[in-house]
Amino acid sequence: MNNLNLLHDSADEYGPIRIYDDGKFRILSFADGDEQSRIQLSAPHILQHEYTQAMTIPLLFIEPKRIGILGLGGGTLLNALYHAIPGIQITAVELRQEVIDTAEMYFRLPKGKRVQIKNADAQLFIQDGFDKKVDILMTDLYNTDGMEIGILETSFLENCAKNIKENGWLVLNCWRNYKDNPELIAQLKRIFVDVRALDTGSGNWVVLAGKQKNDMNAKELKAAGQKLSTQLGFQVSRWLSKMYDA
């Protein structure tokens, strides 16, 4: 990040929070060499990181009215979903108030009745849950040490499932170290019906778990992918080709 200007440098009890900018992109970092979130300033609603793009795949399977996001970061997923899906209701949960404040200040988050951002520990929040069940629940829980391993616990996965509608999906952003983890896959298959995954090739392994089996064929997925690509501003088909049954 030597060629970037440091716009913001603060810290809370969990570690540093830094914002970098080169005039084209803006980056949120939680540690040296870390890039937690990135936006293109001219189009902040178009996802830049590969793993966040991969996390949108369930939009092919369901037309959501409500989405939950555990872990706000710079709010890139929130921003993309808000602009891509008319009328969508989004609730994001973020542990660190300082992260919420910097995201709102530097990352052009949408505001209004359709967006709620809650300052809470996601693993505790999900025990009581959202006011209403969501169609898609996305987890992107990372700290200065890496992925929050609590997302692998049975109780967390079960609580997530309780907050998802009967035809809904859970999306887990995992670090590559957990790719095809047999215990995680076994737990998910016990709780969910349709479990798929994809390796983004950039260090992240994204898991998709549906409460109902999705039977869209290749032709239907391709057509849906073309439509979704227009909505989101990037090619979704590249992630379809990487997806496999877990």
C-alpha positions, 0 to 999 in steps of 0.5 A: 500500500506504499502508493496509497494516501492514508486518509484515516488512522484510528484504533479501538480495543480490537485493533487498527482501522485505516483508510487508504485512497489513491484517487481511484480506489478506497481501501479499508484495512485492519492490519498491515498488508490487509485489505478488508474492503475496497471500492472504486470511487466512481462506482462504489456499488460495484464489488471489487473483491472476488470473494464478495462477487462470489457471495452474490451467487444465491441471487441466482436461486432466489429473489430476496426481499430481506438480506442479513449481513454479519460483518459490515467492513466497508459496507461493500456488500450492502452497497452492491445489494442495495443498488442491484435489488429494488426494494430490498431490505438490508440489516447489517450487524457490525461489532465495532462502532468505529468501523461503522463510523468510518464506513459511513464517512468514507465508503458512501453507504446508502441510507434510508428506511431500507437499511439498518446497521446494528452495532452488536457481536454477530455471534450473540446477535444471531442467537436472538436474531433479526426482527423478521427472517431473511431470504439470504444471510451472508457472513463476512466475519474477520478481525485483525487475526483473520477469520472469526472461527466461531462461524464454524461452530454448530450453534452458530450455524443452527442459529443462522438457519433459524433466521433464514426463510424456508427457501433461503440461503446462508453464505459463509466467507471462509479462509482457504485453510478451511476448504472442504473441511469435512466437519463443517460440510457435515454440519451444514448438510445436517442443517441444510439441504443444498450445500455448494462451494467455490474457491475464489482463487484469491484466498477465500472459500465461499460456501452456499447452503440452501434450505431447499434444493435448487434444481435450475439447469445449466441453461437456466443458470446461464440466463439468470447469470446474464441478467444478474451480471447487468444488475451487479456490474460484473460477470457472474458466470465466472463464479458459476463455473467454479461452483461445485457440490460440497 
